[in-house]
């Protein structure tokens, strides 16, 4: 996935997050469903940001950014902040 494609995915996920919050405010979904869906969206966003960081690091240090690959959610979510 190119950097452009990854950024497009980020935009789409952020839009989905906003739609989800609107549904909650409108009473279309309950807070438990909102939390579950938000967790999934946040995990996907974390994977995208990780992929972008990998691509940029590879470019900066002479590697091929196309060699970057999305890592599993468990890996990305396990990073220390």
N, C-alpha and C positions, 0 to 999 in steps of 0.2 A: 504494500500500500504506500503510495507516494505521500510526501508531506502535505501536499494540497488535499489529497483524499482524506488523510487523517484529520486535518483541520475541518474539513467538511463534516466528518463524522462527529467531531467535538461540537460543532454548531448544532447539528441535528439532536444530539443527546441533551444539550442545554435547552433547546426548544422543547423537547419532550419533558424535561424536568419542570419547565415553566407551565406547560399544559397540565401536568400532573398536579401541581400545586393549585392551579385554577379549578380543577375538578374537585379537589378536596374542599376548597373554599365554597364551591357551589353545592356541596353536599352530594356529589355524584359518586364519591368513593369514601370509605371510612379511613381513619388514621392508620389502622393496621395495614390496609392495602397500600396506602400511600407510602408508609415506611418500607414495606417489602419492595415496591417498585423503585423507590428512591435508592435503596441499597444497590439494586441491580444497575441502575443508571450510574451511580457513583463509581462502582467497580469498573464499568465500561469506560468511563471518563479517565479513571486512573490508568487503565491500560493504554488508552490513547496518548495521554501525556507521557507515559513511560516510553512508548514507541517513538514519539517526537524527540525526546531527550536522547534516545539511542541513535536515531538518525543524525541528529545534529552533532553528537559526539563523534560518530564515525566520519562525518564530513570534515569536522575540525581537525581530526588527527590522521587524515589521509586515507581513511577507509571508504568503502562503498556503502552509502546510506541504504541502498536496496538490500543489503545483507541484514538489516535490522528486522526483528520479528517481534510480534506481540508476545508478551510473556503471560503465563497463566495467572489468573486472578490471585491465587494463593501466594504466588511469588511477589506480585506487585503490592498486594495488601500487607505483606509481611515486612516491607521495608521500614526501617526505623526513620522517624522524622527528625 
